[in-house]
Protein backbone atom coordinates (compact mmCIF):
# COMPACT_ATOMS: atom_id res chain seq x y z
CA UNK A 1 0.00 0.00 0.00
CA UNK A 2 1.50 3.33 -1.04
CA UNK A 3 2.07 6.24 1.29
CA UNK A 4 -0.44 8.37 -0.69
CA UNK A 5 -3.30 6.17 0.51
CA UNK A 6 -2.75 7.54 4.03
CA UNK A 7 -2.10 11.13 2.97
CA UNK A 8 -5.52 12.27 4.18
CA UNK A 9 -5.01 10.71 7.66
CA UNK A 10 -3.34 12.25 10.65
CA UNK A 11 -0.50 10.47 12.43
CA UNK A 12 -2.87 9.56 15.26
CA UNK A 13 -5.36 8.05 12.81
CA UNK A 14 -2.59 6.06 11.10
CA UNK A 15 -1.43 4.72 14.46
CA UNK A 16 -4.99 3.68 15.30
CA UNK A 17 -5.33 1.87 11.96
CA UNK A 18 -2.05 0.05 12.63
CA UNK A 19 -3.25 -0.94 16.10
CA UNK A 20 -6.41 -2.42 14.59
CA UNK A 21 -4.42 -4.24 11.91
CA UNK A 22 -2.01 -5.65 14.49
CA UNK A 23 -4.91 -6.91 16.59
CA UNK A 24 -6.55 -8.62 13.60
CA UNK A 25 -3.26 -10.35 12.73
CA UNK A 26 -2.68 -11.31 16.37
CA UNK A 27 -6.20 -12.75 16.70
CA UNK A 28 -5.59 -14.98 13.68
CA UNK A 29 -2.29 -16.18 15.10
CA UNK A 30 -3.85 -16.68 18.55
CA UNK A 31 -6.39 -19.07 17.12
CA UNK A 32 -3.64 -21.40 15.92
CA UNK A 33 -0.72 -20.76 18.30
CA UNK A 34 -0.92 -21.09 22.06
CA UNK A 35 1.84 -18.60 22.81
CA UNK A 36 0.17 -15.87 20.69
CA UNK A 37 -3.09 -16.64 22.49
CA UNK A 38 -1.42 -16.20 25.90
CA UNK A 39 0.05 -12.88 24.79
CA UNK A 40 -3.25 -11.47 23.53
CA UNK A 41 -5.12 -12.72 26.62
CA UNK A 42 -2.67 -10.98 28.93
CA UNK A 43 -2.38 -7.47 27.39
CA UNK A 44 -0.27 -4.66 28.74
CA UNK A 45 -2.59 -2.96 31.22
CA UNK A 46 -1.05 0.44 30.45
CA UNK A 47 -1.84 0.08 26.73
CA UNK A 48 -4.37 -2.76 26.26
CA UNK A 49 -5.21 -1.84 22.65
CA UNK A 50 -1.68 -2.44 21.41
CA UNK A 51 -1.51 -6.13 20.46
CA UNK A 52 2.28 -5.97 20.26
CA UNK A 53 2.49 -5.30 24.02
CA UNK A 54 1.77 -7.93 26.65
CA UNK A 55 2.34 -8.80 30.29
CA UNK A 56 2.87 -12.42 29.35
CA UNK A 57 6.48 -13.50 29.83
CA UNK A 58 7.47 -15.96 27.07
CA UNK A 59 10.22 -17.54 29.17
CA UNK A 60 11.70 -20.87 28.09
CA UNK A 61 9.51 -22.97 30.37
CA UNK A 62 6.40 -21.02 29.30
CA UNK A 63 7.14 -21.80 25.65
CA UNK A 64 7.61 -25.45 26.59
CA UNK A 65 4.25 -25.52 28.38
CA UNK A 66 2.60 -23.90 25.35
CA UNK A 67 4.11 -26.58 23.13
CA UNK A 68 2.79 -29.28 25.48
CA UNK A 69 -0.73 -27.78 25.30
CA UNK A 70 -0.58 -27.64 21.49
CA UNK A 71 0.54 -31.25 21.24
CA UNK A 72 -2.13 -32.28 23.73
CA UNK A 73 -4.91 -30.42 21.87
CA UNK A 74 -3.92 -31.92 18.52
CA UNK A 75 -3.60 -35.45 19.85
CA UNK A 76 0.11 -35.76 19.13
CA UNK A 77 0.51 -36.28 22.90
CA UNK A 78 -2.52 -38.31 23.98
CA UNK A 79 -1.19 -39.17 27.43
CA UNK A 80 1.08 -36.57 29.00
CA UNK A 81 2.28 -35.95 32.56
CA UNK A 82 4.23 -32.91 33.71
CA UNK A 83 5.94 -31.89 36.94
CA UNK A 84 7.11 -28.27 37.28
CA UNK A 85 7.79 -25.99 40.30
CA UNK A 86 4.95 -23.91 41.78
CA UNK A 87 4.30 -20.40 40.41
CA UNK A 88 5.82 -21.29 37.06
CA UNK A 89 2.52 -21.20 35.18
CA UNK A 90 1.29 -24.78 35.28
CA UNK A 91 -2.31 -23.92 36.19
CA UNK A 92 -2.59 -20.83 33.98
CA UNK A 93 -1.20 -22.73 30.97
CA UNK A 94 -3.10 -25.98 31.47
CA UNK A 95 -6.28 -25.27 33.45
CA UNK A 96 -6.99 -21.66 32.45
CA UNK A 97 -5.54 -20.26 29.20
CA UNK A 98 -4.76 -23.70 27.80
CA UNK A 99 -8.20 -25.02 28.68
CA UNK A 100 -9.99 -22.03 27.08
CA UNK A 101 -7.80 -22.29 23.96
CA UNK A 102 -8.56 -26.01 23.60
CA UNK A 103 -12.29 -25.43 24.06
CA UNK A 104 -12.26 -22.46 21.68
CA UNK A 105 -10.74 -24.66 18.97
CA UNK A 106 -13.02 -27.58 19.84
CA UNK A 107 -16.37 -26.11 20.95
CA UNK A 108 -18.25 -29.39 20.54
CA UNK A 109 -15.93 -31.36 22.81
CA UNK A 110 -16.53 -32.39 26.43
CA UNK A 111 -13.74 -31.66 28.91
CA UNK A 112 -13.24 -32.95 32.44
CA UNK A 113 -11.02 -30.92 34.81
CA UNK A 114 -9.97 -32.54 38.10
CA UNK A 115 -8.19 -31.13 41.15
CA UNK A 116 -7.66 -32.17 44.78
CA UNK A 117 -11.14 -31.28 46.17
CA UNK A 118 -14.45 -29.78 45.09
CA UNK A 119 -13.78 -26.42 46.73
CA UNK A 120 -10.67 -25.94 44.61
CA UNK A 121 -12.55 -27.27 41.56
CA UNK A 122 -15.22 -24.60 42.06
CA UNK A 123 -12.49 -21.95 42.27
CA UNK A 124 -10.98 -23.13 38.99
CA UNK A 125 -14.44 -23.15 37.41
CA UNK A 126 -15.15 -19.61 38.61
CA UNK A 127 -11.79 -18.34 37.33
CA UNK A 128 -12.36 -20.04 33.98
CA UNK A 129 -15.85 -18.52 33.68
CA UNK A 130 -14.42 -15.05 34.27
CA UNK A 131 -11.72 -15.68 31.69
CA UNK A 132 -13.94 -16.76 28.80
CA UNK A 133 -17.23 -14.93 29.49
CA UNK A 134 -16.11 -11.65 30.99
CA UNK A 135 -13.13 -10.91 28.75
CA UNK A 136 -14.04 -9.72 25.26
CA UNK A 137 -10.68 -10.92 23.94
CA UNK A 138 -11.72 -14.59 24.08
CA UNK A 139 -14.87 -13.88 22.05
CA UNK A 140 -12.80 -11.89 19.55
CA UNK A 141 -10.42 -14.81 19.01
CA UNK A 142 -13.22 -17.41 19.00
CA UNK A 143 -16.38 -15.53 17.95
CA UNK A 144 -18.18 -18.77 17.08
CA UNK A 145 -18.17 -19.95 20.72
CA UNK A 146 -21.37 -18.79 22.43
CA UNK A 147 -22.29 -19.79 25.97
CA UNK A 148 -25.59 -20.96 27.35
CA UNK A 149 -27.09 -18.05 29.26
CA UNK A 150 -28.50 -20.24 32.02
CA UNK A 151 -25.21 -22.01 32.81
CA UNK A 152 -24.40 -20.44 36.20
CA UNK A 153 -22.80 -23.36 38.03
CA UNK A 154 -19.17 -22.89 39.08
CA UNK A 155 -18.39 -26.51 38.30
CA UNK A 156 -20.14 -26.76 34.92
CA UNK A 157 -20.21 -24.77 31.68
CA UNK A 158 -21.89 -25.41 28.34
CA UNK A 159 -21.74 -23.62 24.99
CA UNK A 160 -24.37 -23.47 22.26
CA UNK A 161 -22.37 -25.87 20.07
CA UNK A 162 -22.99 -28.57 22.69
CA UNK A 163 -19.59 -28.71 24.36
CA UNK A 164 -19.42 -29.07 28.14
CA UNK A 165 -16.76 -28.57 30.80
CA UNK A 166 -16.95 -30.22 34.25
CA UNK A 167 -14.80 -29.21 37.23
CA UNK A 168 -14.69 -31.89 39.94
CA UNK A 169 -12.60 -32.79 42.95
CA UNK A 170 -10.78 -36.08 43.47
CA UNK A 171 -13.29 -38.55 44.89
CA UNK A 172 -16.21 -36.87 43.15
CA UNK A 173 -18.47 -38.49 40.59
CA UNK A 174 -19.53 -37.60 37.07
CA UNK A 175 -22.14 -39.05 34.75
CA UNK A 176 -23.00 -38.42 31.16
CA UNK A 177 -21.12 -38.52 27.90
CA UNK A 178 -17.55 -39.53 27.23
CA UNK A 179 -14.88 -36.90 27.96
CA UNK A 180 -12.80 -35.87 24.94
CA UNK A 181 -10.15 -34.24 27.14
CA UNK A 182 -9.29 -34.99 30.77
CA UNK A 183 -7.05 -32.55 32.64
CA UNK A 184 -5.89 -33.47 36.16
CA UNK A 185 -4.28 -30.46 37.87
CA UNK A 186 -2.81 -31.18 41.33
CA UNK A 187 -4.81 -34.18 42.61
CA UNK A 188 -2.86 -33.83 45.90
CA UNK A 189 -3.19 -30.81 48.17
CA UNK A 190 0.08 -31.63 49.94
CA UNK A 191 -1.22 -32.70 53.37
CA UNK A 192 0.74 -35.50 55.06
CA UNK A 193 -2.30 -37.75 55.49
CA UNK A 194 -2.77 -37.83 51.71
CA UNK A 195 0.31 -39.98 51.25
CA UNK A 196 -0.58 -42.99 53.33
CA UNK A 197 -0.66 -46.23 51.40
CA UNK A 198 -4.43 -46.43 51.82
CA UNK A 199 -5.09 -42.95 50.46
CA UNK A 200 -2.71 -43.38 47.52
CA UNK A 201 -4.48 -46.61 46.65
CA UNK A 202 -7.84 -44.84 46.93
CA UNK A 203 -6.80 -42.14 44.44
CA UNK A 204 -5.43 -44.79 42.07
CA UNK A 205 -8.72 -46.65 42.20
CA UNK A 206 -10.71 -43.41 41.71
CA UNK A 207 -8.61 -42.47 38.68
CA UNK A 208 -9.65 -45.62 36.84
CA UNK A 209 -13.19 -46.07 38.19
CA UNK A 210 -14.32 -42.46 37.68
CA UNK A 211 -11.93 -40.43 35.50
CA UNK A 212 -10.59 -43.10 33.14
CA UNK A 213 -14.02 -44.72 32.84
CA UNK A 214 -15.23 -41.52 31.11
CA UNK A 215 -12.48 -41.86 28.46
CA UNK A 216 -12.39 -43.62 25.10
CA UNK A 217 -9.75 -44.54 22.53
CA UNK A 218 -9.74 -40.91 21.33
CA UNK A 219 -9.63 -39.20 24.74
CA UNK A 220 -6.55 -37.12 25.58
CA UNK A 221 -5.40 -37.13 29.21
CA UNK A 222 -3.00 -34.66 30.83
CA UNK A 223 -1.77 -34.83 34.44
CA UNK A 224 0.27 -32.17 36.18
CA UNK A 225 1.15 -32.17 39.87
CA UNK A 226 3.83 -31.75 42.51
CA UNK A 227 5.77 -34.94 43.27
CA UNK A 228 5.28 -35.36 47.03
CA UNK A 229 5.57 -39.15 47.02
CA UNK A 230 7.12 -41.61 44.58
CA UNK A 231 3.93 -43.68 44.76
CA UNK A 232 1.70 -40.80 43.61
CA UNK A 233 -0.34 -40.74 40.40
CA UNK A 234 2.54 -39.72 38.11
CA UNK A 235 4.80 -42.19 39.90
CA UNK A 236 2.50 -45.14 39.25
CA UNK A 237 1.58 -44.14 35.72
CA UNK A 238 4.86 -43.13 34.15
CA UNK A 239 7.84 -42.42 36.42
CA UNK A 240 10.56 -44.82 35.19
CA UNK A 241 12.18 -44.92 38.67
CA UNK A 242 9.10 -46.29 40.48
CA UNK A 243 10.14 -49.46 42.36
CA UNK A 244 7.26 -51.44 40.85
CA UNK A 245 7.65 -50.12 37.31
CA UNK A 246 8.39 -53.62 35.99
CA UNK A 247 6.10 -55.40 38.42
CA UNK A 248 2.61 -54.21 39.33
CA UNK A 249 2.68 -51.23 36.94
CA UNK A 250 4.52 -52.95 34.11
CA UNK A 251 3.68 -51.66 30.64
CA UNK A 252 1.64 -48.62 31.75
CA UNK A 253 4.43 -46.06 31.22
CA UNK A 254 4.75 -47.02 27.55
CA UNK A 255 1.55 -45.09 26.79
CA UNK A 256 2.65 -41.89 28.56
CA UNK A 257 4.98 -38.97 27.92
CA UNK A 258 6.49 -37.81 31.20
CA UNK A 259 8.35 -34.53 31.53
CA UNK A 260 9.89 -33.28 34.77
CA UNK A 261 10.98 -29.64 34.51
CA UNK A 262 13.07 -28.92 37.65
CA UNK A 263 13.65 -25.49 39.15
CA UNK A 264 17.43 -25.99 39.16
CA UNK A 265 18.78 -27.31 35.87
CA UNK A 266 22.09 -29.12 35.36
CA UNK A 267 21.28 -31.04 32.17
CA UNK A 268 22.73 -29.36 29.08
CA UNK A 269 20.11 -30.71 26.68
CA UNK A 270 17.24 -29.45 28.82
CA UNK A 271 18.94 -26.07 29.23
CA UNK A 272 19.34 -25.83 25.43
CA UNK A 273 15.67 -26.71 24.90
CA UNK A 274 14.67 -23.95 27.33
CA UNK A 275 17.05 -21.41 25.87
CA UNK A 276 19.03 -21.21 29.12
CA UNK A 277 22.79 -21.07 29.72
CA UNK A 278 24.51 -23.21 32.33
CA UNK A 279 27.27 -21.47 34.26
CA UNK A 280 29.54 -22.27 37.20
CA UNK A 281 28.06 -20.69 40.35
CA UNK A 282 30.14 -18.15 42.24
CA UNK A 283 27.93 -17.44 45.24
CA UNK A 284 29.21 -19.52 48.22
CA UNK A 285 25.65 -20.16 49.43
CA UNK A 286 24.67 -21.52 46.01
CA UNK A 287 27.81 -23.68 45.85
CA UNK A 288 27.06 -25.05 49.33
CA UNK A 289 23.63 -26.30 48.21
CA UNK A 290 24.14 -27.17 44.54
CA UNK A 291 27.87 -27.78 44.13
CA UNK A 292 30.37 -26.25 41.74
CA UNK A 293 29.15 -27.81 38.50
CA UNK A 294 27.42 -25.56 35.91
CA UNK A 295 23.73 -24.99 36.59
CA UNK A 296 20.95 -22.42 36.21
CA UNK A 297 17.56 -21.59 37.64
CA UNK A 298 14.54 -22.41 35.47
CA UNK A 299 13.22 -18.84 35.65
CA UNK A 300 16.16 -16.72 36.85
CA UNK A 301 14.26 -13.44 36.58
CA UNK A 302 11.67 -14.57 39.13
CA UNK A 303 13.35 -17.33 41.17
CA UNK A 304 17.14 -17.24 41.17
CA UNK A 305 19.65 -19.86 42.30
CA UNK A 306 20.16 -17.79 45.47
CA UNK A 307 16.41 -17.97 46.14
CA UNK A 308 16.39 -21.75 45.69
CA UNK A 309 19.56 -22.21 47.78
CA UNK A 310 17.85 -20.54 50.72
CA UNK A 311 14.79 -22.76 50.24
CA UNK A 312 16.86 -25.96 50.13
CA UNK A 313 18.80 -24.96 53.22
CA UNK A 314 15.59 -24.31 55.13
CA UNK A 315 13.53 -27.33 54.04
CA UNK A 316 15.28 -29.89 51.81
CA UNK A 317 12.25 -32.16 51.49
CA UNK A 318 9.78 -29.55 50.22
CA UNK A 319 12.51 -28.17 47.94
CA UNK A 320 13.11 -31.60 46.45
CA UNK A 321 9.39 -32.29 45.96
CA UNK A 322 8.16 -28.88 44.80
CA UNK A 323 11.19 -27.51 42.98
CA UNK A 324 13.05 -30.57 41.68
CA UNK A 325 10.12 -32.88 41.05
CA UNK A 326 11.67 -35.58 43.23
CA UNK A 327 9.80 -36.78 46.35
CA UNK A 328 13.06 -36.93 48.34
CA UNK A 329 16.53 -35.41 47.93
CA UNK A 330 19.08 -37.59 46.16
CA UNK A 331 21.08 -38.11 49.37
CA UNK A 332 17.99 -38.71 51.52
CA UNK A 333 16.34 -36.62 54.20
CA UNK A 334 15.23 -38.72 57.19
CA UNK A 335 18.04 -41.17 56.60
CA UNK A 336 20.93 -39.67 54.64
CA UNK A 337 23.72 -41.21 52.58
CA UNK A 338 26.40 -40.62 55.21
CA UNK A 339 24.37 -42.51 57.83
CA UNK A 340 24.65 -45.78 55.90
CA UNK A 341 27.90 -47.45 56.97
CA UNK A 342 28.83 -50.44 54.83
CA UNK A 343 30.83 -53.56 55.55
CA UNK A 344 31.97 -55.88 52.78
CA UNK A 345 32.51 -59.36 54.15
CA UNK A 346 31.14 -61.60 56.88
CA UNK A 347 34.65 -61.67 58.29
CA UNK A 348 34.23 -57.97 59.17
CA UNK A 349 31.65 -58.84 61.83
CA UNK A 350 33.23 -58.82 65.32
CA UNK A 351 33.48 -62.21 67.00
CA UNK A 352 32.11 -61.02 70.31
CA UNK A 353 28.53 -59.91 69.61
CA UNK A 354 25.17 -60.34 71.28
CA UNK A 355 22.41 -61.15 68.79
CA UNK A 356 18.83 -59.90 68.68
CA UNK A 357 16.16 -60.36 66.04
CA UNK A 358 12.97 -58.74 64.78
CA UNK A 359 10.36 -59.17 62.10
CA UNK A 360 7.94 -56.88 60.31
CA UNK A 361 5.01 -58.76 58.85
CA UNK A 362 2.74 -57.72 55.97
CA UNK A 363 -0.42 -59.49 57.04
CA UNK A 364 -3.22 -56.92 56.61
CA UNK A 365 -5.17 -56.15 53.45
CA UNK A 366 -3.73 -52.61 53.42
CA UNK A 367 -0.20 -54.07 53.33
CA UNK A 368 -0.82 -56.53 50.51
CA UNK A 369 1.89 -54.93 48.34
CA UNK A 370 4.50 -54.95 51.12
CA UNK A 371 6.85 -57.78 52.01
CA UNK A 372 7.67 -59.46 55.27
CA UNK A 373 11.14 -58.70 56.62
CA UNK A 374 12.87 -60.76 59.32
CA UNK A 375 16.42 -61.09 60.48
CA UNK A 376 19.00 -60.57 63.19
CA UNK A 377 21.56 -58.00 64.23
CA UNK A 378 24.65 -58.32 66.38
CA UNK A 379 25.65 -55.75 69.03
CA UNK A 380 29.37 -55.50 69.70
CA UNK A 381 31.11 -54.24 72.83
CA UNK A 382 31.16 -50.68 71.40
CA UNK A 383 27.36 -50.72 71.05
CA UNK A 384 27.64 -50.84 67.24
CA UNK A 385 24.89 -52.69 65.37
CA UNK A 386 25.90 -55.21 62.71
CA UNK A 387 23.01 -56.24 60.45
CA UNK A 388 23.31 -59.90 59.51
CA UNK A 389 23.44 -60.57 55.75
CA UNK A 390 20.90 -63.43 55.77
CA UNK A 391 17.81 -61.27 56.24
CA UNK A 392 14.66 -62.78 54.73
CA UNK A 393 12.67 -60.21 52.74
CA UNK A 394 9.80 -61.51 50.65
CA UNK A 395 6.06 -61.86 50.27
CA UNK A 396 5.03 -65.06 52.02
CA UNK A 397 2.12 -67.00 53.44
CA UNK A 398 1.75 -67.85 57.12
CA UNK A 399 3.26 -71.35 56.95
CA UNK A 400 6.43 -70.12 55.26
CA UNK A 401 6.63 -67.15 57.63
CA UNK A 402 6.67 -69.45 60.65
CA UNK A 403 9.28 -71.78 59.16
CA UNK A 404 11.54 -68.85 58.23
CA UNK A 405 11.26 -67.53 61.79
CA UNK A 406 12.23 -70.94 63.19
CA UNK A 407 15.22 -71.05 60.83
CA UNK A 408 16.39 -67.66 62.11
CA UNK A 409 15.97 -68.82 65.73
CA UNK A 410 18.03 -71.95 65.08
CA UNK A 411 20.75 -70.19 63.10
CA UNK A 412 21.38 -67.14 65.29
CA UNK A 413 19.98 -68.10 68.71
CA UNK A 414 19.01 -64.47 69.43
CA UNK A 415 18.68 -63.32 73.04
CA UNK A 416 15.18 -62.11 72.16
CA UNK A 417 12.99 -61.41 69.16
CA UNK A 418 10.83 -58.30 68.70
CA UNK A 419 7.50 -58.51 66.97
CA UNK A 420 4.32 -56.42 66.89
CA UNK A 421 2.20 -57.37 69.90
CA UNK A 422 -1.02 -57.97 67.94
CA UNK A 423 0.68 -60.59 65.78
CA UNK A 424 1.64 -62.59 68.85
CA UNK A 425 -1.82 -62.71 70.38
CA UNK A 426 -3.68 -63.05 67.07
CA UNK A 427 -2.64 -63.73 63.47
CA UNK A 428 0.00 -66.50 63.31
CA UNK A 429 1.15 -66.20 66.95
CA UNK A 430 -0.54 -69.38 68.24
CA UNK A 431 0.78 -71.40 65.27
CA UNK A 432 4.31 -70.09 65.83
CA UNK A 433 4.17 -71.03 69.53
CA UNK A 434 3.00 -74.54 68.65
CA UNK A 435 5.87 -75.05 66.20
CA UNK A 436 8.42 -73.67 68.66
CA UNK A 437 7.30 -76.17 71.27
CA UNK A 438 7.41 -79.01 68.74
CA UNK A 439 10.99 -78.12 67.75
CA UNK A 440 12.07 -77.30 71.31
CA UNK A 441 13.01 -73.72 70.37
CA UNK A 442 12.69 -71.36 73.32
CA UNK A 443 13.62 -67.97 71.92
CA UNK A 444 12.08 -65.12 73.91
CA UNK A 445 9.41 -63.33 71.83
CA UNK A 446 9.19 -59.76 73.12
CA UNK A 447 5.98 -57.95 72.03
CA UNK A 448 6.30 -54.34 70.85
CA UNK A 449 3.41 -51.88 70.62
CA UNK A 450 3.96 -49.72 67.50
CA UNK A 451 3.52 -45.97 67.30
CA UNK A 452 1.03 -44.99 64.59
CA UNK A 453 3.48 -42.48 63.14
CA UNK A 454 6.21 -44.36 61.27
CA UNK A 455 8.63 -41.46 61.51
CA UNK A 456 8.28 -41.46 65.31
CA UNK A 457 8.75 -45.22 65.34
CA UNK A 458 12.02 -44.86 63.40
CA UNK A 459 13.56 -42.21 65.69
CA UNK A 460 15.52 -44.67 67.80
CA UNK A 461 17.33 -46.26 64.87
CA UNK A 462 17.76 -42.88 63.17
CA UNK A 463 19.69 -41.66 66.21
CA UNK A 464 22.07 -44.63 66.10
CA UNK A 465 22.54 -44.29 62.34
CA UNK A 466 23.29 -40.58 62.64
CA UNK A 467 26.23 -41.57 64.89
CA UNK A 468 27.30 -44.14 62.27
CA UNK A 469 26.68 -46.98 64.68
CA UNK A 470 24.77 -49.22 62.25
CA UNK A 471 26.69 -51.39 59.77
CA UNK A 472 25.04 -52.75 56.60
CA UNK A 473 26.33 -55.72 54.53
CA UNK A 474 26.97 -54.13 51.13
CA UNK A 475 27.46 -57.60 49.61
CA UNK A 476 23.97 -58.83 50.59
CA UNK A 477 21.56 -59.22 47.63
CA UNK A 478 18.94 -57.06 49.36
CA UNK A 479 21.29 -54.17 50.30
CA UNK A 480 20.62 -51.82 47.38
CA UNK A 481 16.85 -52.12 47.79
CA UNK A 482 17.21 -51.45 51.50
CA UNK A 483 19.41 -48.42 50.85
CA UNK A 484 16.91 -47.02 48.36
CA UNK A 485 14.09 -47.39 50.87
CA UNK A 486 16.09 -45.63 53.58
CA UNK A 487 17.00 -42.69 51.36
CA UNK A 488 13.41 -42.31 50.09
CA UNK A 489 11.74 -42.58 53.48
CA UNK A 490 9.15 -41.24 54.34
CA UNK A 491 8.13 -40.42 50.73
CA UNK A 492 8.86 -43.82 49.20
CA UNK A 493 6.42 -46.30 47.76
CA UNK A 494 7.52 -48.96 50.26
CA UNK A 495 8.92 -48.86 53.79
CA UNK A 496 8.89 -52.49 54.94
CA UNK A 497 12.66 -52.61 55.51
CA UNK A 498 12.52 -49.31 57.40
CA UNK A 499 9.75 -50.74 59.60
CA UNK A 500 11.89 -53.79 60.39
CA UNK A 501 14.86 -51.61 61.25
CA UNK A 502 12.59 -49.49 63.46
CA UNK A 503 11.69 -52.57 65.55
CA UNK A 504 15.41 -53.19 66.03
CA UNK A 505 15.94 -49.60 67.20
CA UNK A 506 12.99 -49.68 69.58
CA UNK A 507 13.96 -53.04 71.02
CA UNK A 508 17.57 -52.10 71.60
CA UNK A 509 16.60 -49.08 73.70
CA UNK A 510 16.00 -51.54 76.55
CA UNK A 511 18.96 -53.83 75.93
CA UNK A 512 22.73 -53.57 76.48
CA UNK A 513 25.83 -54.13 74.39
CA UNK A 514 28.08 -57.16 74.56
CA UNK A 515 30.58 -57.19 77.43
CA UNK A 516 34.22 -56.41 76.70
CA UNK A 517 35.96 -59.60 75.75
CA UNK A 518 38.54 -61.11 78.11
CA UNK A 519 40.23 -64.47 77.88
CA UNK A 520 38.05 -66.83 79.89
CA UNK A 521 39.36 -68.12 83.19
CA UNK A 522 38.45 -71.64 84.11
CA UNK A 523 36.90 -71.10 87.55
CA UNK A 524 34.72 -74.17 87.33
CA UNK A 525 35.28 -76.39 90.38
CA UNK A 526 36.35 -79.94 89.84
CA UNK A 527 33.42 -82.12 88.84
CA UNK A 528 31.95 -84.15 91.68
CA UNK A 529 33.21 -82.00 94.51
CA UNK A 530 30.95 -80.17 96.98
CA UNK A 531 32.07 -76.83 95.46
CA UNK A 532 30.99 -78.05 92.02
CA UNK A 533 27.49 -78.98 93.31
CA UNK A 534 27.03 -75.45 94.75
CA UNK A 535 28.35 -73.83 91.55
CA UNK A 536 26.06 -75.91 89.27
CA UNK A 537 23.03 -74.99 91.41
CA UNK A 538 23.79 -71.26 91.09
CA UNK A 539 24.19 -71.55 87.32
CA UNK A 540 20.80 -73.21 87.01
CA UNK A 541 19.15 -70.38 88.99
CA UNK A 542 20.64 -67.77 86.67
CA UNK A 543 19.51 -69.66 83.60
CA UNK A 544 15.96 -70.06 84.93
CA UNK A 545 15.70 -66.35 85.80
CA UNK A 546 16.88 -65.20 82.34
CA UNK A 547 14.29 -67.40 80.61
CA UNK A 548 11.31 -66.31 82.70
CA UNK A 549 10.04 -63.64 80.27
CA UNK A 550 7.93 -64.12 77.12
CA UNK A 551 7.51 -67.51 75.53
Secondary structure as UniProt FT lines:
FT   HELIX           3..6
FT   TURN            7..8
FT   HELIX           11..32
FT   HELIX           34..41
FT   TURN            45..46
FT   TURN            48..49
FT   TURN            51..52
FT   HELIX           60..74
FT   STRAND          79..84
FT   TURN            86..87
FT   HELIX           90..91
FT   HELIX           92..96
FT   HELIX           97..105
FT   TURN            107..108
FT   STRAND          110..115
FT   HELIX           118..133
FT   HELIX           136..141
FT   TURN            143..144
FT   TURN            149..150
FT   TURN            154..155
FT   STRAND          156..159
FT   TURN            160..161
FT   STRAND          164..169
FT   TURN            170..171
FT   STRAND          181..185
FT   HELIX           192..195
FT   HELIX           197..206
FT   HELIX           207..211
FT   HELIX           212..214
FT   TURN            217..218
FT   STRAND          220..224
FT   TURN            230..231
FT   HELIX           233..237
FT   TURN            240..241
FT   TURN            243..252
FT   HELIX           253..255
FT   STRAND          257..261
FT   STRAND          264..265
FT   HELIX           268..274
FT   HELIX           284..290
FT   STRAND          295..297
FT   TURN            300..302
FT   HELIX           305..314
FT   HELIX           316..318
FT   HELIX           319..323
FT   TURN            330..331
FT   HELIX           337..339
FT   STRAND          341..343
FT   HELIX           346..348
FT   STRAND          354..360
FT   HELIX           365..367
FT   TURN            368..369
FT   STRAND          372..379
FT   TURN            381..382
FT   STRAND          385..387
FT   TURN            389..390
FT   STRAND          392..394
FT   HELIX           398..412
FT   STRAND          417..420
FT   HELIX           421..425
FT   TURN            427..428
FT   HELIX           429..438
FT   TURN            439..440
FT   STRAND          445..448
FT   HELIX           454..457
FT   HELIX           459..466
FT   TURN            467..468
FT   STRAND          470..473
FT   TURN            474..475
FT   TURN            477..478
FT   HELIX           479..488
FT   TURN            489..490
FT   HELIX           496..508
FT   TURN            509..510
FT   TURN            527..528
FT   HELIX           530..546
//
